[in-house]
């Protein structure tokens, strides 16, 4: 029997697995779990809103559970990361069992499996009593059986691998602790938030319920029933946690991939896209009656939106890199596909994952934002990918790039605007911003002149030559700064606009193809963006 168990465990550990196969298998498990729940619930009619947040909450909860337990499995079996993923993924089949157990026990009577709510001392009592004495609400019988099986299975696996009872007991205790914290996570969040407002020990289950079940609005997202409030708020929390854990694991286990991806995100563009989002949100506060709040979930919600926007940008970068290899071999030799730091098939998988992340995270906060970021990806595809590859045509390419930026700005506006539409957005301002993006975006093309020529991509610098293009783009940038006081009807901005516009013009003229220069073409976006940010802060300070 011992030999059979060891051989079975080795078979599971050695199962072939890739990032793509893991993602597909994990999604399949979550969808199967939701299918089982709805089948046993006789497919009660629900809205798309309900199903979407049931999915995001379930998916992100189990993803965080997986990412936390993976460290424990690796320690338990003293195995490498890939084998630990195979073992834990096989063990995650257990998540399919709680609905069957609860349905068999309750025989169709009402129960709701979610979390246990309690104060600090109540949580300690629940920890030593396997979640307390109310198994028809919160942590049901099915979940408790699941927790017991996982705890015992990890302890047994540790003992089989190490032959050390003490290590097996430690792993079991750690596994139970992780699962207990996840099963009571809203209570711990409440303790952290409300401890600044009242005594830590005075926080009770009612406070947890009040924070996580009371209908409210998070930006433009209206939450009208307690189950939706819980699903949305925990999706926000788990989304941020999952991103942090994923980044940490990638950095620790595959540092070469992590560094290559980070270097290729192009920091000026990250700042640019984040700025577009927050400008859109700020304009919504300015032109609508949206309340400005700085509580935990509004701040966390803004972070989730930011992650969605940056993921959209990174996904478009990865797609563009796959079609720009001819250009990058000349002008961008440090790109991952040129340096072979990431295999192309894996690089494409990363792109798909960033794309999925952008849709899920934006959908949590606003379906309008999700649709707009989906539109961004569509624009980025026809911009970069054959057979259209519209980046070859200068005017069309610039318009598309500016339009993609406007989509991000509008996504920020609609995520906050209580009206959920653009009726309150001044069209003159929208046109000005679109024009500004279209006229300034060619700054990024100077560094690619040689590669673009080779690949027949006719940007403004390719057509006019570097110096004439610098004069044209610099002049247009200057005019945009000077035009802004007229648009905002604020004469007080004329001197700052003149100063920052002149500074931007001068910097663009100083641009050079010498890579070691402070004004190297590659650095121009990173130099001009802080100037724009500074001018924006001046506008806020003087006008608002």
N, C-alpha and C positions, 0 to 999 in steps of 0.2 A: 504494500500500500504506500509506504514511504517513497519507494522508487517511482511508483506510478504518479504520485503527486508532484515529485520533483520534475519528472519528465513533462508533465502537463504544464507546470509553471514555466519551464524552459521554452515550451512550444509557444506559449502566450508571449513571453518576453522577446522571442526571436521573430515574431510575426512581422512581415515587411510593412513599413509604414512611412509615408511621406507627409509633408505638410498638406498637400491637396487631399490625400486620402483621409487624413485626420479630420480636416474641415468638413468633408462630405459626411463622414461617419458621425461626427458630433451633431451636425445639423439633423441628420437622419434620426438620431436618438431623441433629440428635443421634439421634433415633429411627431415621432411615434408616441412620445409621452403625452403630448397635447391631443393627439388623435384618440388615445385610450381614454383620457379624461372626458372628452366630449362624447365618445361612444357610450361610456357608462352613464353619462349625464343625458343620454337619449337625444343628443344634438339639439339642445335648447337654442332657440333663436337669439342671437346676439348681434350687436352692431360690429362693423369693421373696427371701430375704435376699441371696443372691448377685446376682440381677438388679437389685434395688433399688440396691445399692451400686455395681454396674457402671454403672448409669444416673447416680447422683449424682456419682460420680467423673468419668465422661466428660463429663457436662453442665457441671460446675463447672470442669473443666480447660479445656475449649474456651471457656467464658464468660470466664474470666480471660485466656486467650490473646486473645480478641476485644477485651476492654476495654483490654489493654495495646497491642495493635497499632493500635487506632483512632487513637491520637495520632500514630503513625508514618505512617499512611496520610494523615492530614490534612496533616501536614508535607510528605509526599512530593508530594501533588497540589496543595498550596496551595488547598484547597477548604474549604467549610463542613462542619460536623459531619454534617449530614444526608446530604450527598453521600458523605462518607467512610464512613458506615455502609452505604450502598448498595453502594459499591465493595468493601468488605471482606466484606460478606455474600455477594456474588456470588463473591468469591475463596474463601470458606470451602467452596465445593463440593469443594475439593481434599481435605477431610478424609474424603471417601468413597472415596478411591483406595488408601490403604495396605493395607487388608485384601485387595484384589484382587492387588496387587503381591506381598505376602508369600505369599499362597496359590499364586500362579503360580511363585514361586521355590522355595518349600519343598515343593511338591507334597504337601501333607498331612502332612509330617513335623512333629515338635514344634518350636514356637517360641512365645515369649511377648513381646509388645510392651508395654513399660511405661516404665521409666526406666533411665538409666545410673547405677550406683553407683560412687563412687570417692572417694579423698581429694583434698586440694587440688591437689597437683602432678599427680595423675592426671586431674583435671578440666581443668587447663590443657592437658595433652597431648591429651585428647579434643576440646578446643575447636578445636585446629589440625589435627586428623585426622578431622573430621566424625564425632565420637562414638566413635572407637576402632575396634578390630578384632574385635568379637564381635557381628555383625549378626543372630544367631539368638536373642539374649537381650537384653532391654532395648530399645535403639533399633535396630529391625530395618531391613531394606532398604527396606521400604515407607515407614517414617517418615523415613528419610534422603532418599529421593527427594522426599517431601513437603516437607521442610525446604529442599532445594535449589531446588525449583520456586517455593516462596513467596519465598525470598531473591532469586532471579533475577527473578521477576515484579514484585516491589516495586521493584527497581532499574530494570527496564525501564519500569515505569509512571512512575517519577520522571523518567527521561530524556525520555520522550515529553511529559510535562507541562512540564518546566522547561528542556529542552535543555542541561542541565548534567551532565556526566559525573561531576564530583566529588561533587555532591549525590546522584547515583544510587548511587555507591559507598558513601557514608556511610549512606544508607538501607538498602542491602543488608547492610552490616556490622551495623547496629543490629537489623535484622530477624533475622539469624542469631543475634546475641547473645541477644535475647529468647527465641527458640525454643530455644536451647541451655540457657539457665537453666531454662526450663520443663521441658525434657527431662531435666534433672539436679536438679530442685528438691529431692527428698528429701535428696540429698547436701549441698546448701547449708543446709537446715534442720538436718541433723545437725551440720554444722560449727558452726552457731550455738549449738546446745544443748550439745554435748559440750565445746566450747571452755572452758566453766567448770569442767570436770571433769578434762581432760587436755590435753596439748599440742596446739595447733591442727594442727600438721603431722603429729602421730602418728595422727590420725583417718583410718581407712581404709575401704575398701568393706565390710569385715566389720562395722564399726560402724554403717554406714548400714543394712545388711541386718538387723542386730540390733535396731535401733530401729524399722524399718518392716515387718519380716516376722515378728517373733517373736510368737506367740499371747499375748494378754493380755486383761485387762478394762479398759474405760474406763467408770467408774461401773458401771451394771448391764449395759452392752453387752458381751457375751462374744464375743471374737474368737478362733476356734479354728483357723483356717488362715491361711497367710501372705498369700494373695491378699485375704482379707477385711480383714486388718490394714492392708494397703497402701491398699485402697479407702476404708476408714473414716477412717484418719488423714489421707489426702490430701483427702478430702471435707471434713473439719473445717478444714484449712488453707485450701483453695481457697474454702470458704464464706465465711470471714472476709475473705479477700483480695478476693473478688468484691463483697462488700458495701462495703468501703472504696473500691474503684475506682468502683463505681456511684455512691456518694454524692459522690465527688470530681467525676465527670463531670457529674452533675446540678447540683452547685454551680457548676461552671465554665461549663457551656454554657447552663444554664437556671436562673440564680440566683433568678428570681422564683418558679419552681415549688418549688425547694429550700427557700427561706425560708418559703413558704406551708405546705408540708408539715410543716416542723419546728415552726413556730408552732402548728400544729393538732394536734400529738401530745399536747399537754396534759401538761406535765412532771410534775405531781403523780400523774397516772395512770400514767405510765411508771415512776415510782418505786414506786407501789403494786403494779403487776404484777410488776416485778422483785423487789420484796420478797416477794410471795407465792411466787414461784419459789424463792428462796433460803431462805425459811422451810421450804418443803416439803423441800428438799434437806438442810437442817440437821436437820430432824426424822428424816429417814432415817438420818443418821449417828448421831443420838441413840438411836433405838429399834431399830436393826438392827446387824448386825456389818459394815456396809459400811466398808471402810478409808478413812481420810481421807488423800488424797494431793494434793500440790501440784506435780506435775511439769507439763511443758509441755502435754501433750495433755489432762490433766484440767482445767487452767485454760482452754485453748482450747475444750474441750468444754462447759464451763460458759458461756463466752461465746456459743457457738453456740446453746445452749438459751435464753439470755437474748434473743438476736436473734429466735429463733422466737416467744417469748412476746410481745415487744414488737411484732413484726410482726403477730401475732394481734390485739393490741389496736388497732393502727393500721388494720388491715383492717376491724375492727368499727366504728371511728370513721368511716371513709369511708362505709361502708354506712349508718350512722346519719345522717350529714350529708345524704345523698341523700334521705332521707325526712323530715328535720326542717327543711326550708327555711322553712316557715311560722313555726316557732318561732324559728329563727335570725335571721330578718329583724327580729325585735323585740329579742331578748336576746343574740344572738351575731353582731353585724354584721361581725365581723372574720373569720368563717369563709370558706374559699376560694370556696365556691359563692355566697356572698352578695356578696363583694367582686369576684367574677369574675376572681380571680387565676389560676385553673386552669379550663379548659373542663370541663364536666360529663362529657363522654365520656372525656376524658383522666383525669379524677379517678377515674372508675369503673375505668379500666384500672390505675391505680396501686393501687386497692383489691384488684383481682384478683392483681396481682403480689405484694403483701404477703401475701395469703392463700396463694399458692403457696410463697412463701418460708417461711412459718410451718410448712407441712407438710413441705417438704424438709428444713429445718434440724432440726426436732424429730425427724423420722424417722431422721436420721443418728445421733442419740443414743439414741432409744428409740421403738419402735413404739407403746408404751403412751402415751407423751407425745404422739405424733402423733395418735392416736385421740382423746385428751382435748382437744387444741387444736382438732381438727375439731369435737368436740362443743361447744366454746366458741363457734365460729363459728355453729353451728346455733342455739344458745341466743341469741346476739346477733341473728341474723336474725329469729327469731320475736318477739324483744323489740322490734325497731325497724321491721320491714317489714310493710306491709299484705299480706294482709287481716287477719292476726292482730294485729300491733302491740300486744303485751301490755303495753308500757310505759304504756298508758293507764290501767291498773288498778293502784292503789298497792300493795296487798299482793303481788299476783302479780309486778309489776315488780321489787319489792325482793327477793323470793325468787329470781327468775331472775338478777338481777345478782349476788347473793351466791353462787348456785350456780356461775355462771361463774367467779367468783374462786376458789372451792373447787376447781374443775377445774384451774386453774393450779397451785395448791398441791399437789394430788395428782400432777400431771404431774411436778413437781420431786421429789416423794417417790419415785415409781415409777422415775424416771430413775436414781436412786441406789440404791434398795433392791435388794439381791442376790436377794431372794425374788420380786421382780416382782409383788407384790400388796400389798393393804392389811392383811394379817393382823397386822402388827406396829404398825399405827397405832392409838393409843388412841381409841376411839369417842367418849369424853367430850370429848377435846380437839378432835376433828373437829367435834362438835356445837357446842362453844363458839365455835370459829373461824367456823363458818357463821352462828351467831347474831350474833356481833360484826359480821361484814360486813353482814348484813341490816339491823341496827339503825343502823349508822353511814353506810351508803351514801347515804341521803337528804340528807346534808350537801351533796352536789353539786347538788341540785335547787333550792336557794334562789335561785340566780342566774337560773333559767329560769321563775320564777313567772308573769310576764306572758305569755311565749310559750306556756307549757304551758296556761294558761287559754284562750288563743285557739284552741289546737289540741285542746282537750278531753282533755288528758293530766292525770290526777288524781293528782298526787304528794302526799306528806304535807304539804309547805308550801302547796300549792294548797288542800287540804281544810281544814286547821286555821288557815291564815294564818301569816305569817312568825313572829310572836312566840311563839305557842303551840307551833308546830313547833320553834322553837329551844329552848324550855323542855323539850319532850318528848325531842327527840333528844339534847340536852345531858345530861339526867338519865340516859337510857339509856347514853350513852357513859361517864358517871361510874360507873354500876353495873358496867359491863363491866370497867373497870379494877380496881375494888374486888373483883370476883368472881375475878379471875385468881389471887391468892395462895391462895384456897381450892381452886381447881382444881388448882394445881401443888403444893398441900400445902406451901407455903413461907411461913411467917409473916414471914420476914425481908423479904418483898416488900410487906408491908402499907403501910408508910410511903411508899415510892416510888409504889405504886399510888394511894394517897390523894392524893399531891402531883400526879402527872401527870393523874389523873382530874379533879381540881379545876381544874387549868390548862386542860384540854380543855373542861370545862363552861363556864368563864369566857369562853374565846375564842369558843365557839359563841354565847353570849349577847351578845357584843359585835358579832356580825355585823350588817351594814347594807347597804342597797342603794345607798349612796353610793360610786360607782366610785373616787373619789380617796382613800378611807379605807384604812388599813392592814388593817382588818377587813371589807373589802368581801366580799360573798357569794362573788364569783368567786374570792377568794383563800383562802377557808376551808379547802378541801382541802389547799392547799399549806402552810397553817399547822399544821393538825392532824397531818399525816403525820410531820413531824419530831418531834413530841411522842411519837408512837407508836414511831418509830425509837429515840428516846432511851430510852424505857421498855424496849424490847426489848434494847438494849445493857446496861441495868442488870440485866435478868434473866440475860443471858449471864454478866455479870461476877460476880453474886452466887451463881449456882447452878452454873455450869459451869466 
